Structures are given as structure tokens and as C-alpha cells.
Amino acid sequence: MVLDDLGSSLRGTLDKLRGKSRISEEDIEEIVKEIQRSLLSADVDVSLVMELSDSIKERALEEEPPAGTPARDFVLRIVYEELVDLIGESTDLPLEEQTILLAGLQGSGKTTSAAKMAWWFSTKGLRPAVIQTDTFRPGAYDQAKEMTERAEVDFYGDPDAEDPVEIARTGLEETSEADVHIVDTAGRHALEDDLIEEIEEIEGVVEPDTSLLVLDAAIGQGAKEQAQQFDESIGIDGVVITKLDGTAKGGGALTAVDQTDSSIAFLGTGEEVQDVERFEPDGFISRLLGMGDLGQLAERVERAMQETEIEEEDWDPEDMLQGQFTLNDMQKQMEAMNNMGPLDQVMDMIPGFGGGIKDQLPDDAMDVTQERMRTFSVIMDSMTDAEKEYPKAIGASQIERIARGSGTSEEEVRELLQQYKMMERTIKQFQGMGSDKEMQRMMKQMQQQGGGGGGGMGGMGPF
């Protein structure tokens, strides 16, 4: 996920303090320089980096750590609090009637974000509607219509109309029964006067309660100018960061938040309509620093149970981390895991299992996409119970029979078995790491202070 490199770098820097009970000024100087390098490499604006690192340095030198607190935990808490302060609170989006205007450049992910946000509001018991006003980009109407159908929400657009302002006006009338109106506007390849003028006219018609700037996580340093111009034009209340499942650095989006003096509203984490998170700063930074996010984990588990109709007492997401792992277990949990999202994202949310531990695993350790999961499920349906219980005993003749029975190739059957072995090794590694005394201490503190589902920095102990 984007910002993984930043998180890994920050964790590696802080690990240099491991085992120390006191920190010297030289330690702080070295740590601050490493933090600066990490943030600059992630495309965070230079002035913002200096401001943040100065605050960390000042606090680390002036504040007295509580008795018995390891140096690493003390500095980690300061870094956590300063990063949370940098990105601010989550954008205020009350669960009530409202109109939201989306702005951003072409390719930033506005149309996808509109459908994702509408889906999110629908899960909260509201009736949302997406209004597509983009008459500039070919295919914008068709994309919006398809995405909103997948999200099962109301939609209005007119592929034959040429005036986006009139589309917005009519759209509000045609979807008057909706509780939440999300107005998707046109983008361009660069900020142009006609784009700004068009958005200003649409804003005047729809009178939004909230205007959100949609930013591709790969925007980099260009985010600063973009954020400034949109803010001057329509006023930006919040930012939606998209494509967080990619390899972009992501710091530019954080810079834009600071530049507009706004906050983050949503995070787009994948291609599916359900791949969206309401931004919560505590949990986001906790994940970044390897401390988990109990709030997001609880929400995903609840959603997975609803979508797979699994009773709570019949399934626990941490079952995969305990006991003997068989193909029966893999098949039983696959649909629920699939609905929770990519396994690496889920692991990031479990206190003690994301961050530094995941850094030590092979890059493809949990590379199970939704499409591959569907193929794997078909293959396992063609196996006997004994084969699923003892997959290591499956030989060449059985692979041939399973492939023929499932309508797949022998290579795909071998891929399933290889993926099973990889997951089994990964889970055993998690189990071994779970015995580490420091991890148990951090997890216990996280559960005691953050276990109410709020994510947060519970793992940092009583400062």
C-alpha cells in the first residue's frame, strides 16, 4: 500500500533506539535526520518536513519520559502525535442530508470515488445519489452509471447534454428523494481557466455543504499548486486520497491537506466499490507505524460477516493465526477474507502483526487477489475432504484429476497448493513472532487502551 515505504523507513529509524532506556541529543539528531529523509522521499513538502521534524526534536529534547519507559516507545509516541497533528482531524461528514461536490484533475479518481462514497453512505442507512456532470471526458457517463449500479445507489446523468451546469440542476431535481447528493465534476489534464470557471458555476447551482478535492496518491509535489487553486476557487473542506493500493509515495496528498488547511475525508484502497475507508487519523498513523487499527478491523469484520452471512461465533479473523492450517480452513475463510479486502491490509489492522513484522515477510507472502480466490475456490470444490485436510499428500495424478474436474489447468492447481504452502509458512511465522515478549506487551497495551474499537495509539502505554 502507498506510504508503506514511509512507514517501513520510520519504523526502521525508531528501531535504532531499541534497548535504550535513555536517549542523548546525538540520538535525537540522528533520528530527526532519518525522519526528514523518510518524509522527503515520500514527497512531503520541504517546509512541512522541517516544521514537523523541528517539533519532534524539540519535544524529544525537552520532555521527560515517564519512569521505566523505553526510549523507543517515548520517541514513537512523539512521532505519532506529531503526525496525527499534521494531518488533523477527519473531515466532518454528518450522517444526514447533505450535498457534496467533488473536484480534481482528470484521472484523479473522482468518478470512482463518487460511487465508493455513495456506497459508504448507503451502509450507514442513508439514501445517496450520484450526479455525473462531466461532459468533457468520453465515457464518463458510462463509467459513472456502471459504478453506481455496482454500488446499488441512485444515479443521474445525461450523455446527450452539453451543459454540465444544467445537468447538475436537473440532477438535483430528479434525485430529490435522496438524502446525500454527490456531484461529480469534470477534470482536465491540468488546471485550466475553463475548468475552474465550470466548477464555480456548478457550485453556485448545487450550493454544496462540503467540497472535496480528490487527489491521486501519486500526485507528488504537484499537489501543492493544485490544492491552492481549487481552494481559492471553490474552497476545499476536505481531501479524498485515491489509489492507495498502488506504489506511489503519497506525501503530496498529505501536503495538500496542510496547504488547504483542511482534512482527509476518505481513502480509496482498491478497485472495488467497497474499497473505501472513512479516514480516521489515529488508526491511519497507527497502521503507518505498525501499531494496528482496531477500529477499521472491527468494521471490516462486521461487513464481511454481513456479506457472507457468517455468524460471529462461527468465525474469528484471527483463527487463521492459530492451530493447524489446512485447505479446509483456507476455503472456509476465503470468502470472508475476500470481503474484508486484501490480506496484507487486514494484517496491518491487527495490533502486533502489521508494520515491522510484515516488513520481514516476502513481498508475495499474502498475494491472493479476489480473482485468484475465486479460481482457488472452484479448484477446492473438486477436491475430496481428505485432500483438503492433508494437501501435502496430493500427487501428480490427483492434480490432473482435480484440474479436469474443476475446468482449470494443472498449473493453476499447483499455484493453489503453492499459495497454501506460502500462507501456511506465513501464519506459522506470525505464530512464532507472537511469542515475542515485546510484541505481547505492545498488543496487551493496545488492547487495553484501544480495544474499544477506536484504533488509536493504545499500544503506546500510559504516558
C-alpha positions as CSV (number, residue, x, y, z in Angstrom):
1,M,0.0,0.0,0.0
2,V,1.1,3.6,-0.6
3,L,3.1,5.1,2.2
4,D,4.3,1.6,3.1
5,D,7.9,2.8,2.3
6,L,7.4,5.8,4.6
7,G,6.1,3.6,7.4
8,S,8.8,1.0,6.9
9,S,11.5,3.7,6.9
10,L,10.1,5.4,10.1
11,R,9.9,2.1,11.9
12,G,13.5,1.2,10.9
13,T,14.7,4.6,12.2
14,L,12.9,4.2,15.5
15,D,14.2,0.6,15.9
16,K,17.7,2.1,16.3
17,L,16.6,3.2,19.8
18,R,15.5,-0.4,20.7
19,G,17.1,-1.5,24.0
20,K,17.9,2.1,25.2
21,S,16.4,3.4,28.4
22,R,17.8,7.0,27.8
23,I,18.3,9.0,24.7
24,S,21.0,11.5,24.1
25,E,21.0,14.7,22.0
26,E,23.1,12.8,19.4
27,D,20.4,10.1,19.2
28,I,17.7,12.7,18.6
29,E,19.7,14.5,15.9
30,E,20.2,11.2,14.1
31,I,16.6,10.2,14.4
32,V,15.3,13.5,13.2
33,K,17.6,13.4,10.1
34,E,16.4,10.0,9.3
35,I,12.8,11.1,9.7
36,Q,13.5,14.1,7.4
37,R,14.9,11.7,4.7
38,S,11.9,9.4,5.0
39,L,9.4,12.2,4.6
40,L,11.2,13.9,1.8
41,S,11.5,10.5,0.0
42,A,7.7,10.2,0.3
43,D,7.3,13.6,-1.5
44,V,6.1,15.6,1.6
45,D,6.8,19.3,1.1
46,V,10.1,20.5,2.4
47,S,8.7,23.3,4.6
48,L,6.3,20.8,6.1
49,V,9.1,18.3,6.8
50,M,11.2,20.9,8.5
51,E,8.3,22.1,10.7
52,L,7.4,18.5,11.7
53,S,11.0,17.4,12.4
54,D,11.7,20.6,14.4
55,S,8.6,19.8,16.6
56,I,9.7,16.2,17.1
57,K,13.3,17.3,18.0
58,E,12.1,20.0,20.4
59,R,9.7,17.7,22.3
60,A,12.2,14.8,22.4
61,L,14.8,17.0,24.0
62,E,12.6,19.0,26.4
63,E,10.0,16.4,27.6
64,E,10.9,14.0,30.3
65,P,9.9,10.4,29.5
66,P,7.9,8.6,32.3
67,A,9.9,6.4,34.6
68,G,10.6,3.0,33.1
69,T,9.5,4.0,29.5
70,P,11.9,2.7,26.8
71,A,13.4,5.4,24.7
72,R,11.9,3.9,21.5
73,D,8.4,4.0,22.9
74,F,8.9,7.6,24.1
75,V,10.0,8.9,20.7
76,L,7.4,6.7,18.9
77,R,4.7,8.4,20.9
78,I,6.0,11.9,20.0
79,V,6.3,10.9,16.3
80,Y,2.8,9.5,16.4
81,E,1.3,12.6,18.0
82,E,3.1,15.0,15.6
83,L,2.0,13.0,12.5
84,V,-1.6,13.0,13.8
85,D,-1.4,16.7,14.4
86,L,0.0,17.2,10.9
87,I,-2.9,15.6,9.1
88,G,-5.5,16.9,11.5
89,E,-9.0,15.5,12.2
90,S,-11.2,13.6,9.8
91,T,-13.4,15.8,7.6
92,D,-16.7,16.4,9.2
93,L,-19.4,14.5,7.3
94,P,-22.5,14.1,9.4
95,L,-24.9,11.2,8.7
96,E,-27.7,13.5,7.5
97,E,-29.0,15.2,4.4
98,Q,-26.2,17.0,2.5
99,T,-24.7,17.8,-0.9
100,I,-21.1,17.0,-1.6
101,L,-19.1,18.5,-4.6
102,L,-16.1,16.6,-5.9
103,A,-13.3,18.4,-7.7
104,G,-9.9,17.3,-9.1
105,L,-7.9,16.8,-12.2
106,Q,-8.7,14.2,-14.8
107,G,-7.5,10.7,-13.8
108,S,-7.6,11.6,-10.1
109,G,-10.4,9.1,-9.5
110,K,-13.4,11.3,-8.9
111,T,-15.9,9.2,-10.7
112,T,-14.8,6.0,-8.8
113,S,-14.7,7.9,-5.6
114,A,-18.2,9.3,-6.0
115,A,-19.6,5.7,-6.3
116,K,-17.5,4.5,-3.4
117,M,-18.6,7.3,-1.2
118,A,-22.2,6.7,-2.1
119,W,-21.9,3.1,-1.3
120,W,-20.3,4.0,2.1
121,F,-23.2,6.3,2.9
122,S,-25.7,3.6,1.9
123,T,-24.1,1.3,4.5
124,K,-24.9,3.9,7.1
125,G,-28.6,3.8,6.4
126,L,-28.8,6.8,4.1
127,R,-30.1,7.0,0.5
128,P,-27.3,8.5,-1.7
129,A,-27.4,9.7,-5.3
130,V,-24.5,10.4,-7.7
131,I,-24.9,13.2,-10.2
132,Q,-22.5,13.0,-13.1
133,T,-21.8,16.4,-14.8
134,D,-18.7,15.5,-16.8
135,T,-19.4,16.3,-20.4
136,F,-15.7,16.6,-21.3
137,R,-14.3,13.1,-20.9
138,P,-15.6,10.4,-23.3
139,G,-17.0,7.5,-21.3
140,A,-17.5,9.4,-18.1
141,Y,-21.3,8.8,-18.1
142,D,-20.9,5.1,-18.8
143,Q,-18.3,4.7,-16.1
144,A,-20.4,6.5,-13.5
145,K,-23.5,4.5,-14.4
146,E,-21.7,1.2,-14.2
147,M,-20.0,2.1,-10.9
148,T,-23.2,3.3,-9.3
149,E,-25.0,0.1,-10.4
150,R,-22.4,-1.9,-8.7
151,A,-22.8,0.3,-5.6
152,E,-26.6,-0.1,-5.9
153,V,-27.2,3.6,-5.4
154,D,-29.3,6.2,-7.3
155,F,-27.7,7.9,-10.4
156,Y,-28.4,10.8,-12.7
157,G,-26.6,11.8,-15.8
158,D,-27.3,12.8,-19.4
159,P,-25.0,11.6,-22.1
160,D,-26.6,13.8,-24.7
161,A,-26.4,17.0,-22.7
162,E,-23.7,19.6,-23.3
163,D,-24.2,21.9,-20.4
164,P,-22.8,20.5,-17.1
165,V,-24.4,23.2,-15.0
166,E,-27.8,22.3,-16.4
167,I,-27.1,18.6,-15.7
168,A,-26.3,19.5,-12.1
169,R,-29.5,21.5,-11.7
170,T,-31.7,18.8,-13.3
171,G,-29.9,16.1,-11.4
172,L,-30.8,17.6,-8.1
173,E,-34.5,17.7,-9.1
174,E,-34.5,14.2,-10.5
175,T,-32.9,12.7,-7.3
176,S,-34.8,14.9,-4.8
177,E,-35.7,11.9,-2.7
178,A,-32.1,11.1,-2.0
179,D,-30.5,12.1,1.4
180,V,-27.0,12.6,0.2
181,H,-26.2,14.1,-3.2
182,I,-22.7,13.6,-4.6
183,V,-21.9,15.8,-7.6
184,D,-19.0,14.6,-9.8
185,T,-17.4,17.3,-11.9
186,A,-15.2,17.2,-14.9
187,G,-11.4,17.2,-14.7
188,R,-8.7,18.2,-17.2
189,H,-5.1,17.2,-17.7
190,A,-4.0,20.3,-16.0
191,L,-5.6,23.2,-14.1
192,E,-7.3,25.4,-16.8
193,D,-9.4,28.6,-16.6
194,D,-12.4,26.9,-18.2
195,L,-12.3,24.0,-15.7
196,I,-12.2,26.4,-12.7
197,E,-15.0,28.5,-14.2
198,E,-17.2,25.4,-14.8
199,I,-16.7,24.2,-11.3
200,E,-17.6,27.6,-9.9
201,E,-20.8,27.7,-11.9
202,I,-21.8,24.2,-10.8
203,E,-21.0,25.2,-7.2
204,G,-23.3,28.2,-7.5
205,V,-26.2,25.9,-8.6
206,V,-25.8,22.9,-6.2
207,E,-24.7,25.0,-3.2
208,P,-22.7,22.1,-1.6
209,D,-22.4,21.6,2.1
210,T,-18.9,20.2,1.5
211,S,-16.4,20.5,-1.3
212,L,-13.9,17.7,-1.5
213,L,-10.7,17.7,-3.5
214,V,-9.9,14.2,-5.0
215,L,-6.2,13.5,-5.2
216,D,-4.3,10.6,-6.8
217,A,-1.8,9.4,-4.2
218,A,0.9,9.7,-6.9
219,I,0.4,13.4,-7.3
220,G,3.7,14.3,-5.6
221,Q,4.8,17.9,-5.3
222,G,2.2,19.0,-7.8
223,A,-0.5,18.6,-5.1
224,K,0.5,21.9,-3.6
225,E,-0.3,24.2,-6.5
226,Q,-3.5,22.1,-7.4
227,A,-4.8,22.4,-3.8
228,Q,-4.1,26.1,-3.7
229,Q,-6.0,26.9,-6.9
230,F,-9.0,24.7,-6.1
231,D,-9.1,26.2,-2.6
232,E,-9.1,29.7,-3.9
233,S,-11.8,28.9,-6.4
234,I,-14.4,26.9,-4.5
235,G,-13.0,26.4,-1.1
236,I,-11.8,22.9,-0.1
237,D,-13.3,21.4,3.0
238,G,-11.6,18.0,2.7
239,V,-9.5,15.7,0.6
240,V,-10.1,12.2,-0.8
241,I,-6.9,10.3,-1.4
242,T,-7.3,7.7,-4.1
243,K,-5.2,4.7,-5.4
244,L,-3.7,3.9,-2.0
245,D,-3.3,0.3,-3.2
246,G,-0.5,1.4,-5.6
247,T,3.2,2.1,-5.2
248,A,3.1,5.9,-5.2
249,K,4.8,7.8,-2.4
250,G,1.7,9.6,-1.2
251,G,3.4,12.6,0.6
252,G,2.0,15.1,-1.9
253,A,-1.6,14.3,-0.7
254,L,-0.6,15.0,2.9
255,T,1.0,18.3,1.7
256,A,-2.3,19.2,0.0
257,V,-4.2,18.7,3.2
258,D,-1.9,21.1,5.1
259,Q,-1.9,23.6,2.2
260,T,-5.7,23.9,2.2
261,D,-6.0,23.9,5.9
262,S,-8.5,21.1,5.5
263,S,-8.6,17.4,6.4
264,I,-8.9,14.0,4.9
265,A,-12.4,12.6,4.3
266,F,-11.9,9.2,2.6
267,L,-9.2,6.8,1.5
268,G,-9.6,4.8,-1.7
269,T,-7.8,1.5,-1.2
270,G,-8.6,-0.6,-4.3
271,E,-10.6,-1.0,-7.4
272,E,-13.9,-2.4,-6.0
273,V,-16.7,-0.2,-4.9
274,Q,-16.3,-1.4,-1.3
275,D,-12.6,-0.5,-1.3
276,V,-13.1,2.8,0.6
277,E,-12.4,3.8,4.2
278,R,-13.6,6.8,6.2
279,F,-10.4,8.4,7.3
280,E,-9.6,8.2,10.9
281,P,-6.2,9.9,11.8
282,D,-5.4,7.8,14.9
283,G,-5.9,4.5,13.1
284,F,-4.1,5.6,9.9
285,I,-1.0,6.7,11.7
286,S,-1.1,3.7,14.0
287,R,-1.0,1.5,10.9
288,L,1.8,3.5,9.4
289,L,3.9,3.0,12.5
290,G,3.0,-0.7,12.7
291,M,0.6,-0.5,15.7
292,G,-2.6,-1.8,14.0
293,D,-6.1,-0.2,13.6
294,L,-8.7,-2.0,15.7
295,G,-11.5,0.4,14.5
296,Q,-11.0,-0.4,10.8
297,L,-10.5,-4.1,11.6
298,A,-13.8,-4.3,13.5
299,E,-15.7,-2.5,10.7
300,R,-14.3,-4.9,8.0
301,V,-15.1,-8.0,10.1
302,E,-18.6,-6.8,10.6
303,R,-19.1,-6.1,6.9
304,A,-17.6,-9.4,6.0
305,M,-19.9,-11.3,8.3
306,Q,-22.9,-9.5,6.9
307,E,-22.0,-10.2,3.3
308,T,-21.1,-13.8,3.8
309,E,-23.9,-14.4,6.4
310,I,-21.5,-15.9,8.9
311,E,-22.5,-15.8,12.5
312,E,-20.0,-14.1,14.8
313,E,-19.5,-17.2,16.9
314,D,-18.7,-19.3,13.8
315,W,-15.7,-17.3,12.6
316,D,-12.9,-15.2,14.1
317,P,-10.5,-13.4,11.8
318,E,-7.6,-14.5,14.0
319,D,-8.4,-18.2,13.5
320,M,-6.0,-18.1,10.6
321,L,-3.2,-17.3,13.0
322,Q,-3.9,-20.3,15.3
323,G,-3.6,-24.1,15.1
324,Q,-3.1,-26.3,12.1
325,F,-3.9,-24.5,8.8
326,T,-5.5,-26.7,6.2
327,L,-7.1,-26.2,2.8
328,N,-10.5,-26.7,4.6
329,D,-9.6,-23.7,6.8
330,M,-8.5,-21.8,3.7
331,Q,-11.7,-22.4,1.9
332,K,-13.9,-21.8,4.9
333,Q,-12.3,-18.4,5.5
334,M,-11.7,-17.4,1.9
335,E,-15.0,-15.6,1.1
336,A,-15.0,-13.7,4.4
337,M,-11.3,-12.7,3.9
338,N,-12.2,-11.7,0.3
339,N,-14.9,-9.4,1.6
340,M,-12.6,-7.9,4.2
341,G,-10.1,-6.8,1.5
342,P,-6.5,-7.8,0.7
343,L,-5.0,-9.9,3.4
344,D,-2.0,-7.5,3.8
345,Q,-4.3,-4.6,4.6
346,V,-6.2,-6.8,7.1
347,M,-2.9,-7.8,8.8
348,D,-1.9,-4.1,9.0
349,M,-5.0,-3.6,11.2
350,I,-4.3,-6.4,13.7
351,P,-2.2,-5.0,16.6
352,G,1.2,-6.6,16.6
353,F,1.0,-8.2,13.1
354,G,1.4,-5.2,10.7
355,G,4.2,-2.9,10.2
356,G,7.6,-4.2,11.2
357,I,6.6,-7.9,11.1
358,K,5.1,-7.6,7.6
359,D,8.3,-5.9,6.5
360,Q,10.2,-9.1,7.2
361,L,7.9,-11.3,5.0
362,P,8.4,-12.0,1.3
363,D,6.6,-9.4,-1.0
364,D,4.3,-12.1,-2.3
365,A,3.5,-13.8,1.0
366,M,-0.1,-12.7,1.0
367,D,-0.6,-12.0,-2.7
368,V,-4.1,-13.5,-3.0
369,T,-6.3,-11.4,-5.3
370,Q,-10.0,-11.7,-5.5
371,E,-9.9,-13.3,-8.9
372,R,-7.4,-15.9,-7.8
373,M,-9.5,-16.6,-4.7
374,R,-12.5,-17.4,-7.0
375,T,-10.4,-19.7,-9.1
376,F,-9.0,-21.4,-5.9
377,S,-12.4,-21.9,-4.5
378,V,-13.6,-23.7,-7.7
379,I,-10.5,-25.9,-7.6
380,M,-11.1,-26.8,-3.9
381,D,-14.7,-27.7,-4.7
382,S,-13.2,-30.5,-6.8
383,M,-11.1,-31.9,-4.0
384,T,-12.0,-34.6,-1.6
385,D,-12.2,-33.8,2.1
386,A,-9.1,-35.9,2.7
387,E,-7.2,-33.9,0.1
388,K,-8.3,-30.6,1.7
389,E,-7.3,-31.9,5.1
390,Y,-3.9,-33.2,4.0
391,P,-2.9,-31.1,0.9
392,K,0.7,-32.2,1.2
393,A,-0.3,-35.7,0.1
394,I,-1.7,-34.5,-3.2
395,G,0.4,-36.0,-6.1
396,A,0.6,-35.6,-9.8
397,S,-2.3,-37.9,-10.7
398,Q,-4.6,-36.2,-8.2
399,I,-3.6,-32.8,-9.6
400,E,-4.5,-34.0,-13.1
401,R,-7.9,-35.2,-11.8
402,I,-8.6,-32.0,-9.8
403,A,-7.8,-29.8,-12.8
404,R,-10.1,-31.8,-15.1
405,G,-12.9,-31.8,-12.6
406,S,-12.7,-28.0,-11.9
407,G,-12.2,-27.0,-15.5
408,T,-8.9,-25.4,-14.7
409,S,-5.3,-26.1,-15.6
410,E,-2.8,-28.3,-13.7
411,E,-0.7,-25.2,-13.4
412,E,-3.5,-23.4,-11.5
413,V,-3.9,-26.3,-9.2
414,R,-0.2,-26.3,-8.4
415,E,-0.5,-22.5,-7.9
416,L,-3.2,-23.1,-5.3
417,L,-1.0,-25.6,-3.5
418,Q,2.0,-23.3,-3.6
419,Q,-0.1,-20.4,-2.3
420,Y,-1.4,-22.7,0.5
421,K,2.2,-23.5,1.5
422,M,3.2,-19.8,1.4
423,M,0.2,-18.9,3.6
424,E,0.9,-21.8,6.0
425,R,4.5,-20.6,6.4
426,T,3.4,-17.0,6.8
427,I,0.9,-18.0,9.5
428,K,3.5,-20.1,11.3
429,Q,5.8,-17.2,11.2
430,F,3.2,-15.0,12.7
431,Q,2.6,-17.6,15.4
432,G,6.3,-17.6,16.2
433,M,6.5,-13.9,16.3
434,G,3.5,-13.7,18.5
435,S,5.6,-15.3,21.3
436,D,8.0,-12.4,21.4
437,K,7.7,-10.7,24.7
438,E,7.8,-7.2,23.4
439,M,5.1,-7.8,20.9
440,Q,2.9,-9.3,23.6
441,R,3.5,-6.3,25.7
442,M,2.6,-3.9,22.9
443,M,-0.5,-5.9,21.9
444,K,-1.7,-6.1,25.5
445,Q,-1.4,-2.3,25.9
446,M,-3.1,-1.7,22.6
447,Q,-6.0,-4.0,23.6
448,Q,-6.3,-2.3,27.0
449,Q,-6.4,1.3,25.7
450,G,-7.6,0.9,22.2
451,G,-9.7,-2.2,22.4
452,G,-13.0,-0.4,22.3
453,G,-12.7,-0.4,18.6
454,G,-11.3,3.1,18.2
455,G,-7.9,2.0,16.9
456,G,-5.7,4.8,18.2
457,M,-2.4,4.7,20.0
458,G,-3.3,2.3,22.8
459,G,-0.2,0.4,22.2
460,M,1.9,3.2,23.5
461,G,1.1,2.6,27.1
462,P,0.3,5.1,29.9
463,F,2.3,8.2,29.0
